[in-house]
Amino acid sequence: MKARTLVRIPCRSHRDAKELALRLQADGYRVTRRWKLVVARTDAPEDAAYLTRGSISRSFRRDASESGRPVATTL
């Protein structure tokens, strides 16, 4: 069984969360969106690392504080 990883990406606004979710879905990620939060599900740890460090999520993130950073959780 593959380990699934959830990446929580807080965004600056509802609009940013919606745009990011659509972009990640177009890239093939399974996405759940909340008001200012996007949760992307991945099967590969490399994808989770890309989302937490990648420039895709950086342009939509809320701020540089600890609460504004993407967090990956392996299930």
C-alpha positions as a Markdown table, in Angstrom:
| # | Residue | x | y | z |
|---|---|---|---|---|
| 1 | Met | 0.0 | 0.0 | 0.0 |
| 2 | Lys | 1.3 | 3.4 | -1.0 |
| 3 | Ala | 1.6 | 6.1 | 1.7 |
| 4 | Arg | -0.6 | 9.0 | 0.8 |
| 5 | Thr | 0.5 | 12.5 | 1.6 |
| 6 | Leu | -1.7 | 15.5 | 2.3 |
| 7 | Val | -0.3 | 19.0 | 1.7 |
| 8 | Arg | -2.2 | 21.9 | 3.4 |
| 9 | Ile | -1.5 | 25.2 | 1.7 |
| 10 | Pro | -2.9 | 28.3 | 3.3 |
| 11 | Cys | -3.7 | 31.2 | 0.9 |
| 12 | Arg | -4.0 | 34.9 | 1.2 |
| 13 | Ser | -7.6 | 35.0 | 0.1 |
| 14 | His | -10.6 | 32.9 | -1.1 |
| 15 | Arg | -9.9 | 33.9 | -4.7 |
| 16 | Asp | -6.2 | 32.8 | -4.4 |
| 17 | Ala | -7.3 | 29.4 | -2.9 |
| 18 | Lys | -9.8 | 28.9 | -5.8 |
| 19 | Glu | -7.1 | 29.8 | -8.4 |
| 20 | Leu | -4.5 | 27.5 | -6.8 |
| 21 | Ala | -7.0 | 24.6 | -6.5 |
| 22 | Leu | -7.9 | 24.9 | -10.2 |
| 23 | Arg | -4.2 | 25.0 | -11.2 |
| 24 | Leu | -3.3 | 22.0 | -9.1 |
| 25 | Gln | -6.3 | 20.1 | -10.5 |
| 26 | Ala | -5.1 | 20.9 | -14.0 |
| 27 | Asp | -1.7 | 19.5 | -13.0 |
| 28 | Gly | -3.4 | 16.2 | -11.9 |
| 29 | Tyr | -3.5 | 16.6 | -8.1 |
| 30 | Arg | -6.6 | 15.6 | -6.1 |
| 31 | Val | -7.6 | 18.8 | -4.4 |
| 32 | Thr | -10.0 | 19.8 | -1.6 |
| 33 | Arg | -10.6 | 23.5 | -1.1 |
| 34 | Arg | -11.8 | 25.4 | 1.9 |
| 35 | Trp | -12.3 | 29.2 | 2.2 |
| 36 | Lys | -8.6 | 30.1 | 2.4 |
| 37 | Leu | -7.0 | 26.7 | 2.4 |
| 38 | Val | -6.2 | 24.1 | -0.3 |
| 39 | Val | -5.4 | 20.5 | 0.6 |
| 40 | Ala | -3.7 | 18.5 | -2.2 |
| 41 | Arg | -3.4 | 14.7 | -2.0 |
| 42 | Thr | -0.3 | 13.0 | -3.5 |
| 43 | Asp | 0.9 | 9.4 | -3.7 |
| 44 | Ala | 4.6 | 10.3 | -4.0 |
| 45 | Pro | 6.7 | 12.1 | -1.3 |
| 46 | Glu | 8.5 | 13.9 | -4.1 |
| 47 | Asp | 5.2 | 15.6 | -5.2 |
| 48 | Ala | 4.6 | 16.7 | -1.6 |
| 49 | Ala | 8.1 | 18.1 | -1.4 |
| 50 | Tyr | 7.5 | 20.0 | -4.6 |
| 51 | Leu | 4.3 | 21.5 | -3.4 |
| 52 | Thr | 5.8 | 22.6 | 0.0 |
| 53 | Arg | 8.8 | 24.2 | -1.6 |
| 54 | Gly | 7.6 | 24.9 | -5.1 |
| 55 | Ser | 6.9 | 28.3 | -6.6 |
| 56 | Ile | 3.4 | 27.2 | -7.5 |
| 57 | Ser | 2.2 | 27.4 | -4.0 |
| 58 | Arg | 4.5 | 30.3 | -3.0 |
| 59 | Ser | 2.7 | 32.9 | -5.1 |
| 60 | Phe | -0.7 | 32.0 | -3.4 |
| 61 | Arg | 0.5 | 31.7 | 0.2 |
| 62 | Arg | -0.7 | 34.0 | 2.9 |
| 63 | Asp | 2.6 | 35.1 | 4.3 |
| 64 | Ala | 6.0 | 33.9 | 5.4 |
| 65 | Ser | 5.0 | 33.2 | 9.0 |
| 66 | Glu | 4.9 | 29.6 | 10.3 |
| 67 | Ser | 1.1 | 29.4 | 9.9 |
| 68 | Gly | 1.4 | 30.5 | 6.3 |
| 69 | Arg | 3.7 | 27.7 | 5.2 |
| 70 | Pro | 2.5 | 24.6 | 3.4 |
| 71 | Val | 2.5 | 21.5 | 5.7 |
| 72 | Ala | 2.8 | 17.9 | 4.4 |
| 73 | Thr | 1.3 | 15.1 | 6.4 |
| 74 | Thr | 1.8 | 11.4 | 5.5 |
| 75 | Leu | -1.1 | 9.1 | 6.2 |
